[in-house]
């Protein structure tokens, strides 16, 4: 095997390792991230965004960035839902 072939093989291995690490990081981030965007929060609770907005109008916690983008802490919303359980 020539030096160039060895280098190409090493690059393939390193790229494969880096890709695997990135995929794992994305998986961990999406599964453990408690702060979510509106659509993702609605999907998390398996409700429509209109239902989520109704919850917010009823007092569910919402985070508003300076840009106006709403974010949601799913744990805080779970606690809010449990307090309003009938």
C-alpha positions in Angstrom: 0.0 0.0 0.0 1.4 3.4 -1.0 1.7 6.3 1.3 -1.1 8.1 -0.6 -3.4 5.0 -0.2 -2.7 4.9 3.5 -3.5 8.6 3.8 -6.8 8.1 1.9 -7.7 5.2 4.2 -6.8 7.2 7.3 -9.0 10.1 6.0 -12.0 7.7 5.4 -11.6 6.3 9.0 -11.3 9.8 10.6 -14.3 11.1 8.6 -16.3 8.0 9.6 -15.4 8.5 13.3 -16.3 12.3 13.1 -19.6 11.6 11.4 -20.5 9.0 14.1 -19.6 11.5 16.9 -21.8 14.2 15.3 -24.7 11.8 14.9 -24.4 10.8 18.6 -24.2 14.5 19.7 -27.3 15.4 17.6 -29.2 12.4 19.1 -28.3 13.3 22.7 -29.1 17.0 22.1 -32.5 16.3 20.7 -33.5 13.7 23.2 -32.3 15.6 26.3 -33.0 19.1 25.3 -35.7 20.4 27.7 -36.0 23.8 25.9 -37.9 23.4 22.7 -39.4 25.5 19.9 -43.2 25.8 19.6 -43.7 23.1 17.0 -41.4 20.7 18.7 -43.1 21.2 22.1 -46.5 20.6 20.6 -45.1 17.4 19.0 -43.5 16.4 22.3 -47.0 16.5 24.0 -48.7 15.1 20.9 -51.0 18.2 20.6 -51.5 20.9 18.0 -49.8 24.2 18.3 -53.2 25.7 18.8 -53.7 23.6 21.9 -50.2 24.6 23.1 -51.1 28.3 22.6 -54.4 27.7 24.5 -52.4 26.3 27.4 -50.2 29.4 27.4 -53.2 31.6 27.5 -54.4 29.6 30.5 -51.1 30.1 32.3 -48.6 27.5 31.0 -45.0 28.8 31.2 -43.5 30.2 28.0 -40.1 31.8 27.4 -40.0 34.8 25.0 -36.7 35.8 23.5 -36.0 39.4 22.6 -36.7 38.4 19.0 -40.2 37.4 20.0 -39.6 33.7 19.4 -41.4 31.5 21.9 -39.6 28.7 23.6 -40.9 26.1 26.1 -39.3 24.1 28.9 -41.1 20.8 28.6 -40.5 19.9 32.3 -42.1 23.2 33.4 -45.1 22.5 31.2 -45.4 19.0 32.5 -45.5 20.4 36.1 -48.1 23.0 35.0 -50.2 20.2 33.5 -50.0 18.1 36.6 -51.1 21.1 38.7 -54.2 21.4 36.5 -55.0 17.7 36.4 -58.6 17.0 37.3 
